Amino acid sequence: MNEFEYVRPASIAEAVAAAGEPGAAYLAGGTNLLDLMKGRITQPTRLVDISRLPELNRIEHHADGSVRIGALVRNADLAHDRDFAKDYPAVAEALLSGASAQLRNAATVGGNLLQRTRCAYFYDADSACNRRTPGAGCDARGGDNRLHAVLGWSEHCIATHPSDFCVPLVALDAVVEIEGRDGRREIALEALHCLPGVTPEREAALAPGDLVVALRLPATARAFTAHERYLKVRERTSYAFAVVSAAAALTVADGKITAARLALGGVAAKPWRAREAESALAGTAPSRAAYQNAAEAALAGATPSGDNAFKIELARRTLVRALSLAAAGTPDRVPALPASPFSSVPGAVHVL
């Protein structure tokens, strides 16, 4: 491991100042960063340890029905927060479907939002990767790419974003609070992650030193509580990243879908909001035909980036299944295998 300076700031302002220097990186749970450092994929010259900043470790339920989640809240703590799981069940289920229990106990909300791609060529220092070394090329284009992007990719990068958590968050219009050298600002989570284009090394809309301090879900997201699900298709039932995933949230009245919020995971370099599919569902009666029409709209622009044409059809079917589950209603118990298509019978008692 390369030598680096270790800094433990006493405040958010000190952290932002310390991380503004070239080569600096924030350290929170470290579940992604430390692996990257050990593999010499990233080699920061300064680690800014924010793990002990108390103002970043709170879940705040506001009177207007919104919730604010500090960036240092652990994934497990958020998933098992009784009020949060009741109001945002698809987000809780997505959290519980990610990684292992041990990692969920360590990983943080902010780190989950900004985790790096799991593309094997990004993790192999001997492979060409424009995301890791701009201008080097993309060995994934001619390599093992069956799990790579089918939406929003470019010839410079075909990697996907690995987060489960972010998919229902994007569907529910989550907002990120960022502290930077010019003060605090907000950005929609949907706009936080960047598509590769010609600059795949720019993964997020952040400036040097920018610190994600909190995540907010608006009160309007609670309108979907009764009809929302997260579904994840993976190569192993547990401890695996999504091949394809889908978040579906509906409001239903008088036999009609009055509003829909949809997003896909595992298909692009960012969680993919399916707005065309949402529009296609509005005002329709819940039915398989309506769900299939929405799925066609969601994947209308999809193209294979290699040996992965199957992901397009898989994404369609996953979205149809997620919509069917959402329309049937949010279960009172979390499935024994959270977000798995193999969990049809409720298992362990949920925190609701």
C-alpha positions as CSV (number, residue, x, y, z in Angstrom):
1,M,0.0,0.0,0.0
2,N,1.3,3.5,-0.8
3,E,2.0,6.0,1.9
4,F,-0.7,8.5,2.7
5,E,-1.4,11.3,5.2
6,Y,-4.2,10.6,7.7
7,V,-6.4,13.5,8.9
8,R,-9.3,13.4,11.3
9,P,-11.2,16.7,11.1
10,A,-13.3,18.0,14.0
11,S,-16.0,19.6,11.8
12,I,-17.5,19.5,8.4
13,A,-15.8,22.7,7.5
14,E,-12.4,21.3,8.4
15,A,-13.2,18.1,6.5
16,V,-14.0,20.0,3.3
17,A,-10.9,22.1,3.6
18,A,-8.7,19.1,4.1
19,A,-10.2,17.1,1.2
20,G,-9.9,20.0,-1.2
21,E,-6.2,19.2,-1.7
22,P,-5.2,17.1,-4.8
23,G,-5.1,13.4,-4.0
24,A,-7.4,13.5,-1.0
25,A,-10.2,11.1,-0.3
26,Y,-12.9,10.8,2.3
27,L,-12.9,7.8,4.6
28,A,-16.2,6.7,6.3
29,G,-17.1,3.0,6.5
30,G,-14.3,2.2,4.1
31,T,-16.0,-0.9,2.7
32,N,-15.3,0.1,-0.9
33,L,-12.3,2.5,-0.6
34,L,-10.0,0.2,1.4
35,D,-10.5,-2.6,-1.2
36,L,-9.6,-0.1,-4.0
37,M,-6.5,1.0,-2.1
38,K,-5.4,-2.6,-1.4
39,G,-5.7,-3.4,-5.1
40,R,-3.8,-0.2,-6.0
41,I,-6.8,0.9,-8.1
42,T,-6.9,4.2,-6.3
43,Q,-4.0,5.6,-4.3
44,P,-5.0,8.7,-2.3
45,T,-2.2,10.7,-0.8
46,R,-4.4,11.9,2.0
47,L,-7.3,10.2,3.8
48,V,-9.8,12.5,5.5
49,D,-11.5,10.4,8.2
50,I,-15.1,11.8,8.7
51,S,-16.3,8.7,10.6
52,R,-16.5,10.5,13.9
53,L,-18.4,13.6,12.9
54,P,-21.6,13.3,15.0
55,E,-23.7,15.7,12.9
56,L,-23.6,13.2,10.0
57,N,-25.0,10.3,12.0
58,R,-28.6,11.1,12.4
59,I,-32.0,10.0,11.0
60,E,-34.4,12.9,11.3
61,H,-38.1,12.5,10.7
62,H,-39.6,15.9,10.0
63,A,-43.1,17.1,10.8
64,D,-43.9,17.6,7.1
65,G,-43.4,13.9,6.5
66,S,-40.0,14.1,4.9
67,V,-36.9,12.3,6.3
68,R,-33.3,13.5,6.4
69,I,-30.6,10.8,6.7
70,G,-27.0,11.7,7.6
71,A,-24.3,10.5,5.4
72,L,-22.7,8.4,8.2
73,V,-25.9,6.5,9.0
74,R,-25.1,2.8,8.6
75,N,-27.0,0.9,6.0
76,A,-28.3,-1.7,8.5
77,D,-29.4,1.0,11.0
78,L,-31.4,2.8,8.3
79,A,-33.0,-0.5,7.0
80,H,-34.1,-1.4,10.5
81,D,-35.3,2.0,11.6
82,R,-39.0,1.4,12.4
83,D,-40.4,4.6,11.0
84,F,-38.2,4.7,7.9
85,A,-39.0,1.1,7.0
86,K,-42.7,1.8,7.4
87,D,-42.7,4.9,5.2
88,Y,-40.2,3.8,2.6
89,P,-40.4,0.0,2.4
90,A,-38.9,-0.4,-1.0
91,V,-35.8,1.5,0.1
92,A,-35.5,-0.7,3.2
93,E,-35.9,-3.9,1.2
94,A,-33.2,-2.7,-1.3
95,L,-30.8,-2.0,1.6
96,L,-31.4,-5.5,3.0
97,S,-30.7,-7.1,-0.3
98,G,-27.3,-5.6,-0.7
99,A,-24.0,-7.2,0.4
100,S,-23.8,-9.2,3.6
101,A,-25.0,-8.4,7.1
102,Q,-21.5,-7.6,8.2
103,L,-21.0,-5.1,5.4
104,R,-24.3,-3.5,6.0
105,N,-23.3,-2.9,9.6
106,A,-20.2,-1.0,8.4
107,A,-21.2,0.6,5.2
108,T,-22.6,4.2,5.2
109,V,-25.4,5.9,3.3
110,G,-23.0,8.4,1.8
111,G,-20.5,5.7,0.8
112,N,-23.3,3.7,-0.8
113,L,-24.3,6.6,-3.0
114,L,-20.7,7.1,-4.2
115,Q,-19.5,3.5,-4.5
116,R,-17.4,2.7,-7.5
117,T,-18.3,0.3,-10.3
118,R,-17.6,-3.4,-9.9
119,C,-16.5,-3.8,-13.5
120,A,-13.7,-6.4,-13.4
121,Y,-11.5,-4.4,-15.8
122,F,-11.7,-1.4,-13.5
123,Y,-10.5,-3.6,-10.7
124,D,-7.7,-5.1,-12.7
125,A,-4.7,-2.6,-12.7
126,D,-3.3,-4.4,-15.7
127,S,-6.4,-3.8,-17.9
128,A,-7.1,-0.7,-19.9
129,C,-9.8,1.3,-18.2
130,N,-10.8,4.9,-19.2
131,R,-12.6,5.3,-15.9
132,R,-9.4,4.6,-13.9
133,T,-6.9,6.0,-16.4
134,P,-8.4,8.5,-18.9
135,G,-7.4,7.7,-22.5
136,A,-6.2,4.2,-21.7
137,G,-9.1,2.5,-23.5
138,C,-11.8,0.1,-22.4
139,D,-10.9,-3.6,-22.3
140,A,-14.5,-4.4,-21.3
141,R,-15.6,-3.6,-24.9
142,G,-13.9,-6.7,-26.3
143,G,-13.9,-8.7,-23.1
144,D,-16.3,-10.4,-20.7
145,N,-19.1,-7.9,-20.8
146,R,-22.3,-9.9,-20.3
147,L,-23.1,-7.9,-17.1
148,H,-22.3,-4.5,-18.5
149,A,-24.5,-1.5,-19.5
150,V,-27.4,-1.5,-22.0
151,L,-28.5,2.1,-21.4
152,G,-26.5,5.3,-21.5
153,W,-23.1,3.7,-22.3
154,S,-20.5,5.1,-24.7
155,E,-17.5,3.6,-26.6
156,H,-15.3,4.9,-23.7
157,C,-17.0,3.0,-20.9
158,I,-19.7,0.4,-20.5
159,A,-19.6,-0.1,-16.7
160,T,-22.7,-0.1,-14.5
161,H,-23.4,1.5,-11.1
162,P,-23.7,-1.2,-8.5
163,S,-25.9,0.2,-5.8
164,D,-29.3,-1.3,-4.8
165,F,-30.1,1.5,-2.4
166,C,-29.9,4.2,-5.1
167,V,-32.5,2.6,-7.4
168,P,-35.6,3.2,-5.3
169,L,-34.2,6.5,-4.0
170,V,-34.0,7.8,-7.6
171,A,-37.5,6.6,-8.3
172,L,-38.8,8.5,-5.2
173,D,-37.1,11.8,-6.0
174,A,-34.4,11.7,-3.3
175,V,-32.2,14.8,-2.9
176,V,-28.6,14.9,-1.8
177,E,-27.1,17.7,0.4
178,I,-23.5,18.5,-0.4
179,E,-21.1,20.7,1.5
180,G,-18.3,22.3,-0.6
181,R,-15.9,25.1,-0.5
182,D,-18.6,27.5,-1.6
183,G,-21.1,26.4,1.0
184,R,-24.0,23.9,1.0
185,R,-26.1,23.0,-2.0
186,E,-28.6,20.4,-3.0
187,I,-28.9,18.2,-6.1
188,A,-31.4,15.6,-7.1
189,L,-29.9,12.1,-6.7
190,E,-30.9,11.4,-10.3
191,A,-28.4,14.1,-11.3
192,L,-25.6,13.1,-9.0
193,H,-24.2,10.2,-11.1
194,C,-22.8,10.9,-14.5
195,L,-23.1,8.9,-17.7
196,P,-19.7,8.1,-19.3
197,G,-19.8,10.1,-22.5
198,V,-16.3,11.1,-23.4
199,T,-15.3,11.6,-19.7
200,P,-16.0,8.3,-17.9
201,E,-13.5,9.3,-15.2
202,R,-16.1,11.9,-14.0
203,E,-18.4,9.6,-12.1
204,A,-20.4,12.1,-10.0
205,A,-21.3,15.8,-10.2
206,L,-18.9,16.7,-7.4
207,A,-16.1,19.2,-7.2
208,P,-12.8,18.5,-5.3
209,G,-13.5,18.6,-1.6
210,D,-17.3,18.2,-1.9
211,L,-18.8,16.1,0.9
212,V,-22.1,14.4,0.8
213,V,-23.6,15.3,4.2
214,A,-27.1,14.0,4.0
215,L,-29.8,12.4,1.9
216,R,-33.4,13.6,1.9
217,L,-36.6,11.9,0.8
218,P,-39.6,14.3,0.3
219,A,-42.9,13.9,2.0
220,T,-44.5,13.2,-1.4
221,A,-42.6,9.9,-1.5
222,R,-44.8,8.5,1.3
223,A,-47.8,8.6,-1.1
224,F,-46.4,5.3,-2.6
225,T,-46.0,3.4,0.7
226,A,-48.9,1.0,0.1
227,H,-47.7,-0.1,-3.3
228,E,-43.9,-0.2,-3.7
229,R,-41.4,-2.9,-4.2
230,Y,-37.8,-3.5,-5.1
231,L,-36.8,-6.6,-7.2
232,K,-33.3,-7.8,-7.8
233,V,-32.1,-10.5,-10.2
234,R,-28.6,-11.7,-9.4
235,E,-26.4,-14.7,-10.2
236,R,-26.4,-15.8,-6.6
237,T,-29.4,-15.4,-4.3
238,S,-27.3,-13.5,-1.7
239,Y,-24.1,-11.5,-1.5
240,A,-24.1,-10.6,-5.2
241,F,-24.6,-7.4,-7.2
242,A,-27.7,-7.1,-9.4
243,V,-27.6,-8.3,-13.0
244,V,-30.8,-6.2,-13.3
245,S,-33.0,-4.7,-10.7
246,A,-36.2,-2.6,-10.6
247,A,-38.0,-0.3,-8.2
248,A,-41.7,0.2,-8.7
249,A,-43.9,2.6,-6.7
250,L,-47.6,3.2,-7.5
251,T,-50.6,5.1,-6.3
252,V,-53.9,3.4,-7.1
253,A,-57.4,4.8,-6.8
254,D,-60.7,3.7,-8.2
255,G,-59.1,0.9,-10.1
256,K,-56.6,3.1,-11.9
257,I,-52.9,3.8,-11.5
258,T,-52.9,7.5,-10.7
259,A,-49.1,7.9,-10.5
260,A,-46.0,5.7,-11.0
261,R,-42.4,6.0,-10.1
262,L,-39.9,3.6,-11.7
263,A,-36.2,3.0,-11.9
264,L,-33.8,0.3,-13.1
265,G,-30.5,-0.8,-11.6
266,G,-27.6,-2.8,-13.2
267,V,-28.3,-1.4,-16.7
268,A,-26.3,1.9,-16.8
269,A,-23.6,3.9,-15.1
270,K,-26.2,5.4,-13.0
271,P,-29.6,4.3,-11.5
272,W,-31.9,4.7,-14.5
273,R,-35.2,6.6,-14.0
274,A,-37.8,5.3,-16.4
275,R,-39.9,8.4,-16.9
276,E,-41.4,7.3,-20.2
277,A,-42.7,4.2,-18.5
278,E,-44.2,6.2,-15.7
279,S,-46.1,8.3,-18.2
280,A,-47.3,5.2,-20.0
281,L,-48.8,3.8,-16.8
282,A,-50.6,7.0,-15.6
283,G,-54.4,6.6,-15.8
284,T,-54.3,2.9,-16.8
285,A,-55.8,0.0,-15.0
286,P,-53.3,-2.3,-13.3
287,S,-52.8,-5.2,-15.7
288,R,-50.0,-7.3,-17.2
289,A,-50.6,-5.6,-20.6
290,A,-50.1,-2.2,-19.0
291,Y,-46.9,-3.3,-17.3
292,Q,-45.5,-4.8,-20.5
293,N,-46.2,-1.6,-22.3
294,A,-44.4,0.4,-19.6
295,A,-41.4,-2.0,-19.8
296,E,-41.2,-1.5,-23.6
297,A,-41.1,2.2,-23.0
298,A,-38.5,1.9,-20.3
299,L,-36.1,-0.1,-22.5
300,A,-36.9,1.6,-25.8
301,G,-33.4,3.1,-26.0
302,A,-31.5,0.1,-24.8
303,T,-28.7,-1.4,-27.0
304,P,-26.2,-4.2,-26.1
305,S,-22.7,-3.0,-25.3
306,G,-21.3,-6.5,-26.0
307,D,-22.5,-10.0,-25.2
308,N,-25.4,-8.8,-23.1
309,A,-28.4,-8.4,-25.3
310,F,-30.2,-10.8,-22.9
311,K,-30.2,-8.0,-20.2
312,I,-32.6,-5.9,-22.2
313,E,-35.3,-8.6,-22.1
314,L,-34.4,-9.5,-18.6
315,A,-34.8,-5.8,-17.6
316,R,-38.3,-5.8,-19.2
317,R,-39.4,-8.9,-17.4
318,T,-38.0,-7.7,-14.1
319,L,-39.9,-4.4,-14.4
320,V,-43.1,-6.2,-15.2
321,R,-42.6,-8.5,-12.2
322,A,-41.8,-5.5,-9.9
323,L,-44.9,-3.7,-11.1
324,S,-47.1,-6.7,-10.5
325,L,-45.7,-7.0,-6.9
326,A,-46.2,-3.3,-6.3
327,A,-49.7,-3.4,-7.5
328,A,-50.5,-6.3,-5.2
329,G,-49.5,-4.2,-2.3
330,T,-46.5,-3.7,0.0
331,P,-46.3,-6.8,2.3
332,D,-46.4,-6.4,6.1
333,R,-43.4,-8.7,6.4
334,V,-40.1,-8.4,4.5
335,P,-39.4,-11.5,2.4
336,A,-37.0,-14.1,3.8
337,L,-34.8,-13.3,0.8
338,P,-35.2,-9.5,0.5
339,A,-35.9,-8.3,-3.1
340,S,-35.4,-11.8,-4.5
341,P,-37.8,-13.1,-7.2
342,F,-37.6,-16.4,-5.4
343,S,-39.3,-15.0,-2.2
344,S,-43.0,-15.3,-2.7
345,V,-43.8,-16.2,1.0
346,P,-43.2,-13.6,3.7
347,G,-40.4,-14.6,6.0
348,A,-38.8,-12.9,9.0
349,V,-41.0,-10.3,10.8
350,H,-40.3,-6.9,9.4
351,V,-39.8,-3.9,11.6
352,L,-43.2,-2.5,10.6
